[in-house]
Amino acid sequence: MDTELNNPHLNEQQVLMLRLLKKPLPEEDFSQMRRLAVQLLAKQIENVTDSWELENNFTEETYEKLSQGHFRSKSSK
């Protein structure tokens, strides 16, 4: 494991997480950590999306209008 901790491709946070997880966790605890990590990433994605929508003036109405549109190109037959 020490080889991995000296890996130049890992950033400091990744190395710290590996050190924290050096000793195996019970499966239930590990599953909970994974769920929390996914929740954190989902929140970050939501924040980025919200910012993009504000910058580009996207609203519920914009999405509704787009959902009613026809996006397929016409057949050239």
Secondary structure, DSSP 8 states (H G I E B T S, - for coil): -HHHHT-TTS-HHHHHHHHHTSS---HHHHHHHHHHHHHHHHHHHHHHHHHHHHHTT--HHHHHHHHHS--S-----
